[in-house]
């Protein structure tokens, strides 16, 4: 089992920034993929960004150029730096690990 603990969500005005963190613990693997999805009210959960243990990244088109995913392998932690936030970024953000384990979610609200 892998446990994921997220932090860093909150309320911010449009144009502002937030940084999400997700720490993995338990039976973690040296080689793994971590990332973020989000789900807005009434919508399906959608992909945001992903990063491999080697540092390869991929982003949803809607966040390219505004969000940056990074990780600290020594800490089994992944980060999501979110800049130039828009009201449409409002959602619960979920961390995931190897496509199997999910965090509890952290709320991000962007006011206009």
Number of C-alpha atoms within 10 A of each C-alpha: 9 16 17 22 17 22 17 15 18 14 14 18 14 17 14 14 17 18 16 21 20 26 18 22 14 9 9 14 13 10 10 15 19 27 27 25 19 22 19 17 9 6 9 9 15 14 18 23 23 25 20 17 18 11 14 11 16 16 18 13 10 12 17 12 11 13 20 18 24 21 21 12 14 7 10 18 18 26 23 22 15 20 17 15 23 20 15 13 20 20 21 18 26 25 31 25 23 16 11 9 14 21 19 14 22 21 18 22 21 21 16 11
